[in-house]
Amino acid sequence: MQHPRPAQAAGIALAAAVLAATAAGCGSAKSASKSGSSGGTAGGSNSSTRIGILLPESKTTRYEAFDKPYLEAELNAKMPGVQIDYYNAGQDATVQQTQVDTALTKGDKVLILDAVDSKSIQASVQKAHDAGVKVVAYDRLAQGPVDAYVSFDNMKVGELQGTALLNALGSDAASKQIVMINGSPTDPNAAQFKAGAQSVLNGKVKIGKEYDTPNWDPNTANQEMAGAITALGAANINGVYSANDGMAAGIATALSAGGLHVPLTGQDAQLDAMQRIEAGTQTMTIYKPYKPEADGAADVAVELAQGKTPGTDLLPDKQTSGSGQSVPSKLITPTVVDKSNVCSTVVKDGLYTAAQIGITC
């Protein structure tokens, strides 16, 4: 439990702790790979139906803490007795391809797939399609013949981040300079976040340095920020666009080391980010409620597993993948969280308690 303490000390200590924890966990991606099975009561009416959940990594806390249990709970609720095969690729695209092969060998009828690399997974998606297995792209849109896609409006995420940063910079933003630290170049979501942010920022503020960060790695983001401070000079940096909270942890550490206290964005509403917002070392984050996303994907997977075609009540939107497929989709609207609405968003929804964040609601 975090207790209130001076803002700067809290931000420095917390960011450093998160960065250290990340560094400690950056061993072999293959060793981080996980798989397992779970399900409802054996012998139920759906006991022969298998659904695979394939998540990309565990550096970002959401996947193991929220997505996995929410997906499993909704699948079991909607399809009692279903057999669930779970895999985490540990940020290794090759491992995830092997995991798809394993899921197909086990006889999974539907795969809920959050791709490590949306392009390299295309052959695996095609293999599943050829075997008559349905693929629900989850959180990021994989290439290939995907059957459905459930995520958030990623362009809107970037627009909200960019708008929040401009607002924090004030009315004279045009005279100021920022650093942009975007997500992984292999993640189509990162490209959409960046495009959305740039649609707001371009022409409104000077972008002094910009980076695309492989694997969304907080350590790399830390190094990029330190490099930007060296190249531009601390006095010439007025704000930082960080595409997510994990990287914001590394960036906050670099900013502190450089003696900078400037607006910093984020995304995912991680607990450490909420604590940085309270401490004043991060300006905002994007809250994407994991349960509606997980429930939406699970509901679509159940329909597909039962041989049905999900209707527009489940998939009201359309998205075009990087390989050109038009995919029935559900896009959920995200929410900006800053110091003013922590209690009415993440605390109210039960994502965290006020005590965990270190606030009183």
Secondary structure in CASP SS format (residue, H / E / C, confidence):
PFRMAT SS
TARGET T0000
AUTHOR 0000-0000-0000
METHOD secondary structure of the structure
MODEL  1
M C 1.00
Q C 1.00
H C 1.00
P C 1.00
R C 1.00
P C 1.00
A H 1.00
Q H 1.00
A H 1.00
A H 1.00
G H 1.00
I H 1.00
A H 1.00
L H 1.00
A H 1.00
A H 1.00
A H 1.00
V H 1.00
L H 1.00
A H 1.00
A H 1.00
T H 1.00
A H 1.00
A H 1.00
G C 1.00
C C 1.00
G C 1.00
S C 1.00
A H 1.00
K H 1.00
S H 1.00
A H 1.00
S C 1.00
K E 1.00
S E 1.00
G E 1.00
S E 1.00
S E 1.00
G E 1.00
G C 1.00
T C 1.00
A C 1.00
G C 1.00
G C 1.00
S C 1.00
N C 1.00
S C 1.00
S C 1.00
T C 1.00
R E 1.00
I E 1.00
G E 1.00
I E 1.00
L E 1.00
L E 1.00
P C 1.00
E C 1.00
S C 1.00
K C 1.00
T C 1.00
T C 1.00
R H 1.00
Y H 1.00
E H 1.00
A H 1.00
F H 1.00
D H 1.00
K H 1.00
P H 1.00
Y H 1.00
L H 1.00
E H 1.00
A H 1.00
E H 1.00
L H 1.00
N H 1.00
A H 1.00
K H 1.00
M C 1.00
P C 1.00
G C 1.00
V C 1.00
Q E 1.00
I E 1.00
D E 1.00
Y E 1.00
Y E 1.00
N E 1.00
A C 1.00
G C 1.00
Q C 1.00
D C 1.00
A H 1.00
T H 1.00
V H 1.00
Q H 1.00
Q H 1.00
T H 1.00
Q H 1.00
V H 1.00
D H 1.00
T H 1.00
A H 1.00
L H 1.00
T H 1.00
K H 1.00
G C 1.00
D C 1.00
K C 1.00
V E 1.00
L E 1.00
I E 1.00
L E 1.00
D C 1.00
A C 1.00
V C 1.00
D C 1.00
S C 1.00
K C 1.00
S C 1.00
I C 1.00
Q H 1.00
A H 1.00
S H 1.00
V H 1.00
Q H 1.00
K H 1.00
A H 1.00
H H 1.00
D H 1.00
A C 1.00
G C 1.00
V C 1.00
K E 1.00
V E 1.00
V E 1.00
A E 1.00
Y E 1.00
D C 1.00
R C 1.00
L C 1.00
A C 1.00
Q C 1.00
G C 1.00
P C 1.00
V C 1.00
D C 1.00
A E 1.00
Y E 1.00
V E 1.00
S E 1.00
F E 1.00
D C 1.00
N H 1.00
M H 1.00
K H 1.00
V H 1.00
G H 1.00
E H 1.00
L H 1.00
Q H 1.00
G H 1.00
T H 1.00
A H 1.00
L H 1.00
L H 1.00
N H 1.00
A H 1.00
L H 1.00
G C 1.00
S C 1.00
D C 1.00
A H 1.00
A H 1.00
S H 1.00
K C 1.00
Q E 1.00
I E 1.00
V E 1.00
M E 1.00
I E 1.00
N E 1.00
G C 1.00
S C 1.00
P C 1.00
T C 1.00
D C 1.00
P H 1.00
N H 1.00
A H 1.00
A H 1.00
Q H 1.00
F H 1.00
K H 1.00
A H 1.00
G H 1.00
A H 1.00
Q H 1.00
S H 1.00
V H 1.00
L H 1.00
N C 1.00
G C 1.00
K C 1.00
V C 1.00
K E 1.00
I E 1.00
G E 1.00
K E 1.00
E E 1.00
Y E 1.00
D E 1.00
T C 1.00
P H 1.00
N H 1.00
W H 1.00
D C 1.00
P H 1.00
N H 1.00
T H 1.00
A H 1.00
N H 1.00
Q H 1.00
E H 1.00
M H 1.00
A H 1.00
G H 1.00
A H 1.00
I H 1.00
T H 1.00
A H 1.00
L H 1.00
G C 1.00
A H 1.00
A H 1.00
N H 1.00
I C 1.00
N C 1.00
G E 1.00
V E 1.00
Y E 1.00
S E 1.00
A C 1.00
N C 1.00
D H 1.00
G H 1.00
M H 1.00
A H 1.00
A H 1.00
G H 1.00
I H 1.00
A H 1.00
T H 1.00
A H 1.00
L H 1.00
S H 1.00
A H 1.00
G C 1.00
G C 1.00
L C 1.00
H C 1.00
V C 1.00
P C 1.00
L E 1.00
T C 1.00
G C 1.00
Q C 1.00
D C 1.00
A C 1.00
Q C 1.00
L H 1.00
D H 1.00
A H 1.00
M H 1.00
Q H 1.00
R H 1.00
I H 1.00
E H 1.00
A H 1.00
G C 1.00
T C 1.00
Q C 1.00
T C 1.00
M C 1.00
T E 1.00
I E 1.00
Y E 1.00
K C 1.00
P C 1.00
Y H 1.00
K H 1.00
P H 1.00
E H 1.00
A H 1.00
D H 1.00
G H 1.00
A H 1.00
A H 1.00
D H 1.00
V H 1.00
A H 1.00
V H 1.00
E H 1.00
L H 1.00
A H 1.00
Q C 1.00
G C 1.00
K C 1.00
T C 1.00
P C 1.00
G C 1.00
T C 1.00
D C 1.00
L C 1.00
L C 1.00
P C 1.00
D E 1.00
K E 1.00
Q E 1.00
T E 1.00
S C 1.00
G C 1.00
S C 1.00
G C 1.00
Q C 1.00
S E 1.00
V E 1.00
P E 1.00
S E 1.00
K E 1.00
L E 1.00
I E 1.00
T C 1.00
P C 1.00
T E 1.00
V E 1.00
V E 1.00
D C 1.00
K C 1.00
S C 1.00
N C 1.00
V C 1.00
C H 1.00
S H 1.00
T H 1.00
V H 1.00
V H 1.00
K C 1.00
D C 1.00
G C 1.00
L C 1.00
Y C 1.00
T C 1.00
A H 1.00
A H 1.00
Q H 1.00
I H 1.00
G C 1.00
I C 1.00
T C 1.00
C C 1.00
END
